Amino acid sequence: MATSEADMNRQHDDSHVTAQQWKWSALAGMASYIDAGSIVALAAGLALWEQYLDLSNTTLGLLTALGPNAFGAALGALIGGRLGDLFGRKRIYQYDLLVYAFGTLLIVFSVNLPMLLIGTFIVGVAVGADVPTSLALIGEFSPSKARGRLMGLSQVAWSLGPIVVFVLAFVLTPYDLLGNRIVFAHLFVVAMVTWALRRGMVESAIWTAASGAGEARPTPDPEEQPEEASVPADPLAKSRLRDLLSGPTLAAMVFTATVYLFWNLAAGTFGVFTPFLLRNLGAQSQAASVALSCAGFVITLVAVVLIFMPFSDRSDRSRRIMWGVGALLNVVALGQLLIFPFNTATAITLIVLFGIGAALAGEPFYKTWSQELFPTMLRTTAQGLTFGVARFLLGIWSFFVPVLAGLSIRPVALILMIFLLISGVVGFLFMPNTAGRSLEEIEAERSGSPAPDKVPA
């Protein structure tokens, strides 16, 4: 079929985002909604489950560690990331939400500890498997000068999940444990609706071309749905694990893992323990603690929409400025607690500064760089590994947070400030120059191969 001049112009416009691409980005980005939403839903119900099942502190720690914030998600990311490179993105994100939905139902109807533990673990594994494959899909169909914009949409979903959960938890407070069951039931509904809508999505054309599963189409028309890809005859031949440990790919692994690990140790602590810290150490009521925690996610969402999404694709210079400002805000947010007492004023300062800093020097850039720096056939494997390691170490760290917080806020603030300082400095000094460039061009340059033509003759 002949291609019109208008179609050709649209293909060459690397900043134009079609309605189809916005829709698919939103659907893929729902992985972040259920990820963060599950973490906060579990955190909001810990005290209620403790009372209902008479759980010990050790059991509560195990429950938290097995879920979406730590070990469960780590295992799921390792498995799902690897399978996403071997068998395609669609095969993973098409089915993992069904597994997630089953896990949420187990939590909703839990009447004993085994049901609750198994349901929480399943939710964690499913979330972990969905994140790397869904994010790779966004990166691979995004226009080169709109990749950060569409990746930022997943971060909007990441903030929106906790906001909705916090609001539901607050409204349903009079219903005690039933309220938390309803919160998880809402996540079940979201997962099933997203699963149904995702069935209309197709396999990544970039993965299809790289794997040899179909005819190479480096720049597919976003308005047309490519034919379904068959499984490549020998996917292992093009996705070797040993390639992760050499050359530019190893350097990218170390860079993204360092940036995300140390940022996530702080962000994960806030995600689970902010209400606890505000209530027990900041002299805040339960309602005020939840409201401030929710406000932090709202601030991050607004900052992503107004700053990260419009400016992250403009140039490498704009990325460096954003990251530098965000990293500074992150460090100051924790550093002020080493000087001033933990009260309402410093709690609000913490929430505001970290809320903005997290949008500019945190997960949105990690997600974007994870698409840009890895070769197609190792993209989800590498991202699953870095994501999994970060969540695993967060699970270990989480065991120590209540103990340190029992002393005072200062030990926690000091350690988290050091974590954020490491992430900020590494991100600023070693930031790659990848803004506005196609994934094919970046991969060719990093591998030392000739850059492919963007539109084949």
C-alpha positions in Angstrom: 0.0 0.0 0.0 1.4 3.4 -1.0 2.4 5.7 1.8 1.0 9.2 1.6 3.2 12.3 2.1 1.3 13.1 5.3 2.1 9.7 6.6 5.8 10.1 5.8 5.9 13.4 7.5 4.4 11.9 10.6 6.9 9.1 10.6 9.8 11.6 10.4 8.4 13.8 13.2 10.2 12.2 16.1 8.3 14.3 18.6 4.8 13.6 17.5 2.8 11.3 19.7 -0.3 9.7 18.3 -3.5 8.9 20.2 -2.7 5.2 19.9 0.7 5.8 21.5 -0.8 7.7 24.4 -3.4 5.0 24.9 -0.8 2.2 24.8 1.5 4.1 27.1 -1.3 4.6 29.6 -2.2 0.9 29.5 1.5 -0.2 29.9 2.0 2.4 32.6 -0.7 0.8 34.7 2.0 -1.6 35.8 3.3 1.3 37.9 -0.2 2.1 39.2 -0.7 -1.4 40.6 2.9 -1.6 41.8 2.8 1.6 44.0 -0.9 1.1 44.8 -0.2 -2.4 46.1 2.7 -1.2 48.3 0.6 1.5 49.9 -2.5 -0.7 50.2 -0.5 -3.3 52.1 1.1 -0.6 54.3 -2.3 0.9 55.1 -3.7 -2.4 56.3 -0.7 -3.7 58.3 -2.1 -2.7 61.7 -5.6 -4.1 60.8 -4.2 -7.5 59.7 -2.0 -7.5 62.8 -5.1 -7.2 65.0 -7.3 -9.6 63.0 -4.7 -12.4 62.8 -2.8 -11.6 66.0 0.5 -11.2 64.1 3.9 -10.8 65.7 6.3 -8.1 64.6 8.4 -10.7 62.9 5.4 -11.9 60.9 4.6 -8.4 59.9 8.2 -7.9 58.7 7.9 -11.1 56.7 4.6 -10.0 55.2 6.1 -6.7 54.1 9.2 -8.4 52.7 7.4 -10.9 50.6 5.2 -8.4 48.9 5.4 -5.9 46.1 7.9 -3.6 47.9 10.6 -6.2 48.2 11.4 -9.9 47.7 8.3 -10.9 45.8 8.7 -8.0 43.3 12.4 -8.8 43.0 11.8 -12.4 42.1 9.1 -11.4 39.6 11.3 -8.8 37.9 14.1 -11.3 37.4 11.8 -13.9 35.9 9.5 -11.6 33.9 12.5 -9.5 32.6 14.2 -12.6 31.3 11.2 -14.1 29.7 10.3 -10.7 28.1 13.5 -10.8 26.1 13.2 -14.5 25.2 9.6 -14.6 24.2 8.5 -11.0 23.7 6.9 -8.3 25.7 3.3 -9.1 25.0 3.5 -12.7 26.2 4.4 -11.5 29.7 2.2 -8.4 30.1 -0.7 -10.3 28.6 -0.9 -12.8 31.4 0.8 -11.5 34.5 -2.1 -9.3 35.4 -4.3 -12.5 35.6 -1.8 -13.8 38.2 -1.9 -10.4 40.0 -5.7 -10.5 40.1 -5.6 -14.0 41.6 -3.2 -12.7 44.3 -5.4 -9.8 45.2 -8.4 -12.0 45.5 -6.5 -14.2 48.0 -5.9 -11.1 50.1 -9.4 -9.9 49.8 -10.8 -13.2 51.1 -8.0 -14.0 53.5 -9.1 -15.6 56.8 -5.8 -16.9 58.0 -2.1 -16.2 57.7 -1.2 -18.6 54.9 -3.8 -17.1 52.6 -2.5 -13.6 53.4 1.2 -14.5 52.9 0.6 -16.4 49.7 -1.6 -13.7 48.2 0.9 -11.0 49.1 3.7 -13.0 47.6 1.8 -13.6 44.3 0.9 -9.9 44.1 4.6 -9.0 44.5 5.8 -11.5 41.9 3.2 -10.5 39.3 4.0 -6.8 39.8 7.7 -7.4 39.4 7.2 -9.3 36.2 4.9 -6.7 34.7 7.1 -3.6 35.3 10.2 -4.3 33.1 8.2 -5.7 30.1 5.6 -2.9 30.2 8.2 -0.2 30.4 10.2 -1.7 27.6 7.1 -1.7 25.4 6.6 2.1 26.1 10.3 2.8 25.3 10.2 0.7 22.1 7.2 2.3 20.5 7.9 5.9 21.7 9.1 8.5 19.2 12.7 9.3 19.9 12.0 12.9 21.0 9.0 11.9 23.1 10.3 8.9 25.0 10.7 10.7 28.3 7.2 12.2 27.9 5.6 8.8 27.5 7.8 7.2 30.1 6.7 10.1 32.4 3.1 8.9 32.0 4.0 5.7 33.7 5.3 7.8 36.6 2.0 9.6 36.7 0.4 6.3 37.2 2.9 5.4 39.9 1.8 8.4 41.8 -1.9 8.1 41.1 -2.0 4.5 42.5 -1.1 5.6 46.1 -3.2 8.7 45.9 -6.3 6.6 45.1 -5.4 4.0 47.7 -4.8 6.7 50.4 -8.2 8.3 49.6 -10.0 5.0 49.7 -8.3 4.0 52.9 -9.3 7.3 54.5 -12.9 7.1 53.4 -13.1 3.4 54.4 -11.5 3.9 57.8 -14.8 3.3 59.8 -15.0 -0.2 58.2 -11.7 -1.4 59.7 -10.3 -4.5 57.9 -13.3 -4.6 55.5 -12.1 -1.3 54.2 -8.6 -2.7 53.4 -10.2 -5.7 51.7 -12.2 -3.2 49.5 -9.0 -1.3 48.7 -7.5 -4.6 47.4 -10.7 -5.4 45.6 -10.4 -2.1 43.7 -6.9 -3.2 42.6 -8.4 -6.4 41.4 -10.9 -4.5 39.3 -8.2 -2.2 37.9 -6.0 -5.2 37.0 -8.9 -7.0 35.1 -9.9 -3.9 33.2 -6.3 -3.2 32.2 -5.9 -6.8 31.2 -9.0 -6.7 29.0 -7.8 -3.4 27.3 -4.3 -4.6 26.8 -5.5 -7.5 24.7 -5.8 -5.0 21.9 -2.1 -4.1 22.1 0.5 -5.8 19.9 4.1 -7.0 20.1 6.9 -4.5 20.0 8.1 -4.1 16.4 11.6 -3.4 17.6 11.8 -6.6 19.6 10.3 -8.5 16.6 13.0 -7.2 14.3 15.8 -7.8 16.7 14.7 -11.3 17.6 14.2 -12.3 14.0 10.6 -13.2 14.8 9.4 -11.1 11.9 10.4 -8.8 9.2 12.4 -5.8 10.5 10.3 -2.6 10.7 12.5 -0.1 12.6 10.0 2.7 12.3 6.4 1.3 12.2 3.4 3.4 11.5 1.9 3.9 14.9 -1.6 4.1 13.4 -1.2 0.5 12.0 -1.0 -2.6 14.1 1.7 -4.9 12.9 0.9 -8.6 12.6 1.5 -10.8 15.5 5.0 -12.1 15.9 5.9 -15.7 16.1 8.4 -16.9 18.6 12.0 -16.8 17.2 13.5 -20.2 16.5 16.5 -19.6 18.8 15.9 -16.6 21.1 18.9 -17.6 23.3 21.3 -17.0 20.4 20.5 -13.3 20.5 19.9 -12.9 24.2 22.9 -14.3 26.0 23.2 -13.6 29.7 27.0 -13.3 29.5 26.6 -10.2 27.3 25.3 -8.4 30.4 28.7 -8.7 32.0 30.8 -7.0 29.3 31.5 -3.7 27.7 28.9 -0.9 27.5 26.1 -3.2 28.8 27.9 -3.9 32.0 28.6 -0.2 32.4 24.9 0.6 31.9 24.0 -2.1 34.4 26.2 -0.6 37.1 25.0 3.0 36.3 21.3 2.3 36.4 21.5 -0.1 39.3 23.4 2.4 41.4 21.2 5.3 40.6 18.0 3.4 41.2 19.1 1.3 44.2 20.1 4.2 46.4 17.1 6.4 45.3 14.7 3.5 45.8 16.0 2.8 49.3 14.8 6.3 50.3 11.6 6.3 48.2 10.6 2.8 49.3 11.1 3.8 53.0 8.8 6.8 52.4 6.3 4.7 50.6 5.9 2.2 53.5 6.9 4.0 56.6 6.0 7.7 56.1 2.7 7.4 58.0 4.5 5.5 60.7 7.3 8.0 61.0 5.0 11.0 61.0 2.7 9.6 63.6 5.3 8.2 65.9 8.1 10.7 65.6 6.5 13.8 64.1 3.7 14.2 66.6 1.1 14.0 63.8 -2.4 12.4 64.1 -3.2 9.4 62.0 -5.4 11.5 59.6 -2.7 14.1 59.3 0.0 11.5 58.6 -2.0 9.9 55.8 -2.9 13.3 54.4 0.7 14.4 54.3 1.8 11.1 52.7 -0.9 11.4 50.1 0.2 15.0 49.4 3.7 13.8 48.6 2.5 11.7 45.8 0.3 14.5 44.5 3.3 16.8 44.4 5.4 14.2 42.5 2.6 13.7 40.0 2.3 17.5 39.3 6.1 17.9 39.0 6.3 15.0 36.5 3.5 16.5 34.4 4.7 20.1 34.5 8.5 19.6 34.4 9.7 16.1 33.6 7.4 15.3 30.7 7.8 18.6 28.8 11.5 19.0 29.2 13.1 15.6 29.5 13.4 15.1 25.8 14.6 18.5 24.8 18.4 18.0 25.3 21.0 16.4 27.4 21.7 19.8 29.0 18.0 20.1 30.1 18.2 16.6 31.6 21.4 17.4 33.5 19.8 20.6 34.9 16.7 18.8 36.0 18.6 16.0 37.6 20.9 18.4 39.4 18.1 20.4 40.9 16.1 17.3 41.8 19.1 15.7 43.5 19.7 18.8 45.5 16.1 19.0 46.7 16.2 15.3 47.7 19.3 15.8 49.8 18.1 19.0 51.4 14.7 17.4 52.2 16.5 14.9 54.5 19.3 17.1 55.6 17.1 19.7 57.3 15.9 17.0 59.7 19.5 16.8 61.0 19.3 20.4 62.0 15.7 21.1 63.0 13.3 19.1 65.2 10.8 16.8 63.4 7.5 18.8 63.6 4.7 19.9 61.3 6.9 22.5 59.6 9.8 20.2 58.8 7.4 17.3 57.9 5.8 19.6 55.3 9.2 20.7 54.0 10.2 17.0 53.7 7.1 16.1 51.8 7.3 19.1 49.4 11.0 18.9 48.6 11.2 15.2 48.2 8.0 15.2 46.2 9.5 17.5 43.6 13.0 16.0 43.8 11.7 12.5 43.2 10.1 13.7 39.9 13.3 15.2 38.7 16.0 12.9 40.0 14.4 9.6 40.6 12.5 6.8 39.0 11.3 8.6 35.8 14.9 8.9 34.6 15.8 5.4 35.7 12.9 4.1 33.6 14.0 6.2 30.6 17.7 5.3 30.8 16.8 1.6 31.2 15.2 1.7 27.7 18.0 3.8 26.1 21.1 2.1 27.4 20.5 -1.6 26.9 20.3 -3.6 23.6 16.9 -4.7 22.6 17.4 -8.4 23.3 18.7 -7.7 26.8 16.5 -4.7 27.7 14.0 -6.4 30.0 16.5 -8.8 31.4 18.8 -6.0 32.5 16.0 -3.9 33.8 14.5 -6.8 35.7 17.9 -7.4 37.2 18.5 -3.9 38.4 14.8 -3.5 39.5 15.0 -6.8 41.3 18.2 -6.1 43.1 16.9 -2.7 44.3 13.7 -4.3 45.7 15.6 -7.1 47.3 17.9 -4.8 49.2 15.0 -2.6 50.1 13.4 -5.6 51.7 16.5 -6.1 53.9 16.7 -2.4 54.7 13.1 -2.3 55.7 13.7 -4.7 58.6 16.0 -2.0 60.2 13.9 1.1 59.7 11.5 0.6 62.7 14.5 -0.1 64.9 16.4 3.0 63.9 13.2 5.1 64.0 12.6 3.9 67.5 15.7 5.8 68.5 14.9 9.1 66.7 14.4 10.4 63.2 18.0 11.6 62.8 19.6 8.2 62.2 17.0 7.4 59.5 17.4 10.9 58.0 21.2 10.7 57.9 21.3 7.3 56.2 18.6 8.2 53.7 20.4 11.5 52.9 23.6 9.5 52.2 21.7 7.2 49.9 20.2 10.1 48.0 23.5 11.8 47.8 25.1 8.8 46.2 22.3 8.4 43.7 22.3 12.1 42.8 26.1 12.4 42.3 26.4 9.2 40.2 23.4 10.3 38.0 24.8 13.7 37.5 28.4 12.8 36.8 27.8 9.7 34.6 24.6 10.8 32.8 24.5 9.4 29.3 23.9 11.7 26.2 20.9 9.9 24.9 18.1 12.6 24.8 16.1 12.7 21.6 17.9 9.8 19.9 16.4 6.6 18.5 16.9 3.3 20.4 18.4 1.9 17.2 20.9 4.7 16.9 22.0 4.5 20.5 22.3 0.7 20.4 24.4 0.9 17.2 26.7 3.5 18.7 27.2 1.6 22.0 27.9 -1.7 20.2 30.3 0.0 17.7 28.1 -1.0 14.7 27.0 1.3 11.8 23.9 3.2 12.7 20.8 1.8 10.8 18.7 3.9 8.6 15.6 5.1 10.4 13.3 4.7 7.4 14.3 1.9 5.0 14.2 2.6 1.3 
